[in-house]
Amino acid sequence: MVFSSIEFNILPESIKELFLHITITADAAAKPTEQHIELEQMAVKGLLNLSNTKEANKNHISEALVQDAKIKIIDSKCAELLDKLKDSGE
């Protein structure tokens, strides 16, 4: 399920702030890897297989996120909260 901006706007403020915090943290964690990828691509001469390159880039960024200390904390806390919600029948 993907939220539209209208659906997002009806959420309670604390949930919106949590989602925004996670997004901002993820963007910050991904930025160095994205910049490195951009520099590598600018240095490449000739044509690249764009579909393979995009998939590889996505994998590099994803790996950078899961290794980021702040993302690890957020992921752990979200997993704990999700477990509690599932256990309570929510």
TIKOL-935323 format. One record per residue (C-alpha): residue number from 1; residue in three letters; x, y, z. Coordinates in steps of 0.25 Angstrom, whole numbers, padded with zeros to 4 digits, always signed. Example, Ala and Ser with C-alpha at 12.3 -4.5 7.8 and 13.67 -1.06 7.14 Angstrom:
TIKOL-935323
1 | ALA | +0049 | -0018 | +0031
2 | SER | +0055 | -0004 | +0029
END
This chain:
TIKOL-935323
1 | MET | +0000 | +0000 | +0000
2 | VAL | +0005 | +0014 | -0004
3 | PHE | +0000 | +0026 | +0003
4 | SER | -0004 | +0038 | -0005
5 | SER | -0001 | +0052 | +0001
6 | ILE | -0016 | +0053 | +0005
7 | GLU | -0015 | +0040 | +0013
8 | PHE | -0002 | +0044 | +0019
9 | ASN | -0008 | +0058 | +0023
10 | ILE | -0019 | +0051 | +0031
11 | LEU | -0009 | +0043 | +0040
12 | PRO | -0007 | +0048 | +0054
13 | GLU | +0005 | +0058 | +0055
14 | SER | +0014 | +0049 | +0063
15 | ILE | +0013 | +0038 | +0052
16 | LYS | +0015 | +0048 | +0041
17 | GLU | +0027 | +0053 | +0049
18 | LEU | +0033 | +0039 | +0050
19 | PHE | +0031 | +0036 | +0035
20 | LEU | +0038 | +0049 | +0032
21 | HIS | +0049 | +0046 | +0042
22 | ILE | +0052 | +0033 | +0036
23 | THR | +0052 | +0038 | +0022
24 | ILE | +0061 | +0049 | +0025
25 | THR | +0070 | +0040 | +0033
26 | ALA | +0070 | +0030 | +0021
27 | ASP | +0073 | +0041 | +0011
28 | ALA | +0085 | +0046 | +0019
29 | ALA | +0090 | +0032 | +0020
30 | ALA | +0089 | +0029 | +0005
31 | LYS | +0095 | +0043 | +0001
32 | PRO | +0110 | +0039 | +0002
33 | THR | +0107 | +0026 | -0006
34 | GLU | +0099 | +0033 | -0017
35 | GLN | +0110 | +0044 | -0018
36 | HIS | +0120 | +0033 | -0020
37 | ILE | +0112 | +0026 | -0031
38 | GLU | +0110 | +0040 | -0038
39 | LEU | +0125 | +0042 | -0038
40 | GLU | +0127 | +0028 | -0043
41 | GLN | +0117 | +0030 | -0054
42 | MET | +0123 | +0043 | -0058
43 | ALA | +0136 | +0037 | -0060
44 | VAL | +0132 | +0025 | -0068
45 | LYS | +0134 | +0027 | -0083
46 | GLY | +0125 | +0020 | -0093
47 | LEU | +0111 | +0014 | -0091
48 | LEU | +0106 | +0007 | -0079
49 | ASN | +0095 | -0003 | -0078
50 | LEU | +0085 | +0006 | -0071
51 | SER | +0076 | -0004 | -0065
52 | ASN | +0087 | -0012 | -0059
53 | THR | +0094 | +0001 | -0054
54 | LYS | +0081 | +0005 | -0048
55 | GLU | +0079 | -0008 | -0041
56 | ALA | +0093 | -0008 | -0036
57 | ASN | +0092 | +0006 | -0031
58 | LYS | +0079 | +0003 | -0023
59 | ASN | +0087 | -0009 | -0017
60 | HIS | +0098 | -0001 | -0013
61 | ILE | +0089 | +0010 | -0007
62 | SER | +0081 | -0001 | +0000
63 | GLU | +0094 | -0007 | +0006
64 | ALA | +0098 | +0007 | +0011
65 | LEU | +0085 | +0009 | +0018
66 | VAL | +0085 | -0005 | +0026
67 | GLN | +0099 | -0002 | +0030
68 | ASP | +0096 | +0012 | +0035
69 | ALA | +0096 | +0013 | +0051
70 | LYS | +0084 | +0022 | +0051
71 | ILE | +0076 | +0014 | +0042
72 | LYS | +0079 | +0001 | +0050
73 | ILE | +0074 | +0008 | +0062
74 | ILE | +0061 | +0012 | +0055
75 | ASP | +0059 | -0002 | +0049
76 | SER | +0061 | -0008 | +0062
77 | LYS | +0051 | +0001 | +0069
78 | CYS | +0041 | -0001 | +0058
79 | ALA | +0042 | -0016 | +0058
80 | GLU | +0040 | -0016 | +0073
81 | LEU | +0027 | -0007 | +0072
82 | LEU | +0022 | -0015 | +0060
83 | ASP | +0023 | -0028 | +0069
84 | LYS | +0016 | -0021 | +0080
85 | LEU | +0005 | -0017 | +0071
86 | LYS | +0004 | -0031 | +0065
87 | ASP | +0003 | -0037 | +0079
88 | SER | -0008 | -0027 | +0083
89 | GLY | -0016 | -0031 | +0071
90 | GLU | -0015 | -0017 | +0065
END
